[in-house]
Amino acid sequence: MENIVNALNNFFWGPWFIYGILLVGVFFSVITRFLQVRYIKEMFVLMFKGEKSEKGISSFQAMSIALSGRVGTGNIAGTATAIGFGGPGAVFWMWAIAFIGAATAYVESTLAQIYKEEKETEYRGGPAFYIEKGMGQKWFAVVFAIAALLAMLVLMPGVQSNAIAGAVSNAFGLEPWITGIIIAVLLGIIIIGGVKSIANAAQVIVPFMAVAYILMAIIIIVINISEVPSVIGLIFSSAFGAQEIFGGIIGSAIAWGVKRGIYSNEAGQGTGAHPAAAAEVSHPVKQGLVQAASVYIDTLLVCSATAFMILFTGMYNVHDEKAADENTFIHVGEFNASELSGEEQITFAKSIEAGAAYTQYAVDSALPGFGAPFVAIALFFFAFTTIMAYYYIAETNVAYLFSGSAEKIGIWVAKIVIIVTAFYGTVRTSTLAWAMGDVGLGLMVWINVIAILIIMKPAIVALKDYEAQRKEGKDPTFDPIKLGIKGAEFWEKRNKQ
């Protein structure tokens, strides 16, 4: 099983794909004239302007669901793993993929709004919908929907629940299977209520925990304020191989930074496009800009908070991936140095698995006795809301594939499967959990990026229309017929009414 998963990972995440994703982000940034810079203020203004309706959720709720998917294990354990295998330079490449990924997030989320549908009492949309309507390729849309269901229900929930179980066990000594039961019960209670229930939970939990987590990082930065220049210098020098100790792993820094950056901010994955389609807005570009902002919040704020806490305190190891022995390190952190010394301390440090434990030790070194429980609680809420977002995405793809009674049955099956896989994730090894998560991520990114490269034109046309209306002092509204955009039946019908 593990060999198959690793082989798929090597295929999905080969060097050509890593650099390809970077180039796609640069391409979208250029073609949108770096909207992620030009509209940075408007992104955050629009975030709080949209109003929810009977069938749609507000812009803030849509962003909260997207953030609940983005802000999760990738921010705490994923950032730590990137440092553990790519060195401090991986943080720079996470920033880079977030900056250019904001343009990618804009394109996919705007397309989701343009091609969304009104199904029964809710708006539905996402890659499967815009692939079918924009490309006219139903089979390709079905392939994405199936890949999304496989990733969201089977491959990726285990990463989140596994990280929760590990952090809770480290902090409170609770057996993983007990944590698994708690996750399963809470998840079942929330997802039974559907998208509105998920949106209501996400809009409260995500902002609260994100602010609390960032405040903790600020406290640690203030405590270590004299180290700020050297840590920032370490990140930049390591990113380009200028730092002698990390010079030999520049390829790993880029690969792990991009991989974990995409895992965290999900730009190009297509996941953020699903809740984007559910938002009630007058013009698709509005939600496209809001979703671009969520990439910034995720990586530039929450991931950076983790990175700084770890690097300021020195609580990290860096693996030498070129060595035959996986226990060979080019840097070993001073874990538990207050109690151990010499070879004992090094042996103990090497036993710390790359992931949430780095963050726990980092917080604990600044605030003794507080690190493990704080990170465990933060990780619980971040990762739990991510599993909620995964379910919502899965439900949307079930709604795409089926209708009527078949859709209702499919949704109940999805609920049962994600509850079971979330529980199973707590009791399997973290290495296998992450590897399976990477396969699921790679599968979706592959299909979605190919699609948005082919059908990006409506998102660019919509942006120009939005800009033109803004210059005229109007609150932009969307008319696909006027713009020559075909297949946007929802908007055509809405304008007629």
ChimeraX attribute file (.defattr): number of C-alpha atoms within 10 A of each C-alpha:
attribute: neighborCount
match mode: 1-to-1
recipient: residues
	/A:1	6
	/A:2	11
	/A:3	8
	/A:4	9
	/A:5	16
	/A:6	16
	/A:7	12
	/A:8	19
	/A:9	20
	/A:10	11
	/A:11	14
	/A:12	20
	/A:13	21
	/A:14	13
	/A:15	13
	/A:16	10
	/A:17	16
	/A:18	17
	/A:19	15
	/A:20	13
	/A:21	23
	/A:22	16
	/A:23	14
	/A:24	20
	/A:25	24
	/A:26	20
	/A:27	17
	/A:28	23
	/A:29	22
	/A:30	13
	/A:31	11
	/A:32	19
	/A:33	12
	/A:34	18
	/A:35	20
	/A:36	24
	/A:37	13
	/A:38	11
	/A:39	15
	/A:40	16
	/A:41	11
	/A:42	14
	/A:43	22
	/A:44	17
	/A:45	13
	/A:46	17
	/A:47	22
	/A:48	14
	/A:49	13
	/A:50	20
	/A:51	14
	/A:52	17
	/A:53	12
	/A:54	10
	/A:55	16
	/A:56	23
	/A:57	26
	/A:58	22
	/A:59	28
	/A:60	26
	/A:61	28
	/A:62	30
	/A:63	29
	/A:64	29
	/A:65	31
	/A:66	30
	/A:67	32
	/A:68	31
	/A:69	33
	/A:70	30
	/A:71	32
	/A:72	32
	/A:73	29
	/A:74	33
	/A:75	29
	/A:76	30
	/A:77	27
	/A:78	27
	/A:79	34
	/A:80	34
	/A:81	26
	/A:82	31
	/A:83	29
	/A:84	25
	/A:85	22
	/A:86	28
	/A:87	33
	/A:88	32
	/A:89	31
	/A:90	36
	/A:91	33
	/A:92	24
	/A:93	27
	/A:94	30
	/A:95	20
	/A:96	20
	/A:97	27
	/A:98	29
	/A:99	22
	/A:100	26
	/A:101	30
	/A:102	30
	/A:103	33
	/A:104	35
	/A:105	32
	/A:106	35
	/A:107	31
	/A:108	35
	/A:109	34
	/A:110	33
	/A:111	33
	/A:112	31
	/A:113	34
	/A:114	32
	/A:115	28
	/A:116	28
	/A:117	21
	/A:118	14
	/A:119	13
	/A:120	9
	/A:121	9
	/A:122	17
	/A:123	23
	/A:124	28
	/A:125	29
	/A:126	33
	/A:127	34
	/A:128	30
	/A:129	29
	/A:130	27
	/A:131	27
	/A:132	18
	/A:133	20
	/A:134	24
	/A:135	16
	/A:136	12
	/A:137	13
	/A:138	14
	/A:139	12
	/A:140	17
	/A:141	26
	/A:142	19
	/A:143	14
	/A:144	25
	/A:145	25
	/A:146	18
	/A:147	20
	/A:148	30
	/A:149	24
	/A:150	16
	/A:151	23
	/A:152	28
	/A:153	27
	/A:154	22
	/A:155	24
	/A:156	27
	/A:157	31
	/A:158	30
	/A:159	31
	/A:160	28
	/A:161	33
	/A:162	28
	/A:163	29
	/A:164	32
	/A:165	28
	/A:166	24
	/A:167	29
	/A:168	23
	/A:169	18
	/A:170	17
	/A:171	20
	/A:172	11
	/A:173	11
	/A:174	14
	/A:175	15
	/A:176	22
	/A:177	15
	/A:178	15
	/A:179	21
	/A:180	23
	/A:181	17
	/A:182	12
	/A:183	21
	/A:184	21
	/A:185	12
	/A:186	12
	/A:187	21
	/A:188	16
	/A:189	10
	/A:190	16
	/A:191	20
	/A:192	13
	/A:193	10
	/A:194	14
	/A:195	24
	/A:196	17
	/A:197	13
	/A:198	23
	/A:199	24
	/A:200	15
	/A:201	18
	/A:202	29
	/A:203	18
	/A:204	12
	/A:205	16
	/A:206	23
	/A:207	14
	/A:208	12
	/A:209	17
	/A:210	21
	/A:211	13
	/A:212	14
	/A:213	20
	/A:214	17
	/A:215	13
	/A:216	20
	/A:217	24
	/A:218	16
	/A:219	15
	/A:220	22
	/A:221	19
	/A:222	12
	/A:223	13
	/A:224	14
	/A:225	12
	/A:226	11
	/A:227	15
	/A:228	15
	/A:229	9
	/A:230	10
	/A:231	17
	/A:232	18
	/A:233	15
	/A:234	19
	/A:235	21
	/A:236	18
	/A:237	18
	/A:238	26
	/A:239	27
	/A:240	19
	/A:241	17
	/A:242	15
	/A:243	18
	/A:244	9
	/A:245	12
	/A:246	24
	/A:247	17
	/A:248	17
	/A:249	25
	/A:250	20
	/A:251	16
	/A:252	22
	/A:253	30
	/A:254	27
	/A:255	24
	/A:256	27
	/A:257	32
	/A:258	27
	/A:259	24
	/A:260	27
	/A:261	31
	/A:262	25
	/A:263	27
	/A:264	27
	/A:265	34
	/A:266	30
	/A:267	33
	/A:268	30
	/A:269	24
	/A:270	26
	/A:271	30
	/A:272	34
	/A:273	31
	/A:274	31
	/A:275	34
	/A:276	37
	/A:277	32
	/A:278	29
	/A:279	29
	/A:280	23
	/A:281	25
	/A:282	15
	/A:283	21
	/A:284	29
	/A:285	28
	/A:286	28
	/A:287	33
	/A:288	30
	/A:289	28
	/A:290	29
	/A:291	36
	/A:292	33
	/A:293	26
	/A:294	28
	/A:295	33
	/A:296	20
	/A:297	19
	/A:298	26
	/A:299	28
	/A:300	18
	/A:301	19
	/A:302	23
	/A:303	28
	/A:304	22
	/A:305	24
	/A:306	28
	/A:307	26
	/A:308	23
	/A:309	27
	/A:310	26
	/A:311	24
	/A:312	22
	/A:313	24
	/A:314	19
	/A:315	25
	/A:316	30
	/A:317	27
	/A:318	23
	/A:319	24
	/A:320	22
	/A:321	17
	/A:322	11
	/A:323	11
	/A:324	8
	/A:325	10
	/A:326	10
	/A:327	11
	/A:328	16
	/A:329	16
	/A:330	15
	/A:331	17
	/A:332	19
	/A:333	21
	/A:334	20
	/A:335	26
	/A:336	16
	/A:337	15
	/A:338	9
	/A:339	8
	/A:340	15
	/A:341	14
	/A:342	8
	/A:343	9
	/A:344	12
	/A:345	19
	/A:346	17
	/A:347	14
	/A:348	16
	/A:349	20
	/A:350	21
	/A:351	12
	/A:352	17
	/A:353	16
	/A:354	23
	/A:355	24
	/A:356	29
	/A:357	25
	/A:358	32
	/A:359	31
	/A:360	27
	/A:361	27
	/A:362	29
	/A:363	27
	/A:364	19
	/A:365	22
	/A:366	18
	/A:367	13
	/A:368	11
	/A:369	14
	/A:370	15
	/A:371	20
	/A:372	24
	/A:373	19
	/A:374	21
	/A:375	26
	/A:376	25
	/A:377	16
	/A:378	21
	/A:379	30
	/A:380	23
	/A:381	22
	/A:382	28
	/A:383	28
	/A:384	27
	/A:385	28
	/A:386	28
	/A:387	28
	/A:388	26
	/A:389	30
	/A:390	25
	/A:391	28
	/A:392	26
	/A:393	30
	/A:394	28
	/A:395	28
	/A:396	25
	/A:397	29
	/A:398	23
	/A:399	20
	/A:400	20
	/A:401	17
	/A:402	14
	/A:403	13
	/A:404	9
	/A:405	9
	/A:406	12
	/A:407	17
	/A:408	15
	/A:409	14
	/A:410	19
	/A:411	23
	/A:412	12
	/A:413	13
	/A:414	21
	/A:415	20
	/A:416	14
	/A:417	15
	/A:418	27
	/A:419	24
	/A:420	18
	/A:421	21
	/A:422	27
	/A:423	26
	/A:424	21
	/A:425	27
	/A:426	28
	/A:427	20
	/A:428	15
	/A:429	13
	/A:430	21
	/A:431	14
	/A:432	17
	/A:433	23
	/A:434	19
	/A:435	19
	/A:436	25
	/A:437	24
	/A:438	24
	/A:439	23
	/A:440	24
	/A:441	27
	/A:442	24
	/A:443	21
	/A:444	25
	/A:445	25
	/A:446	17
	/A:447	21
	/A:448	24
	/A:449	21
	/A:450	13
	/A:451	22
	/A:452	23
	/A:453	15
	/A:454	12
	/A:455	18
	/A:456	17
	/A:457	15
	/A:458	20
	/A:459	25
	/A:460	19
	/A:461	14
	/A:462	22
	/A:463	23
	/A:464	14
	/A:465	20
	/A:466	20
	/A:467	14
	/A:468	13
	/A:469	15
	/A:470	12
	/A:471	11
	/A:472	9
	/A:473	9
	/A:474	11
	/A:475	11
	/A:476	20
	/A:477	17
	/A:478	21
	/A:479	19
	/A:480	20
	/A:481	14
	/A:482	8
	/A:483	12
	/A:484	10
	/A:485	18
	/A:486	14
	/A:487	19
	/A:488	20
	/A:489	18
	/A:490	16
	/A:491	23
	/A:492	15
	/A:493	9
	/A:494	10
	/A:495	13
	/A:496	6
	/A:497	6
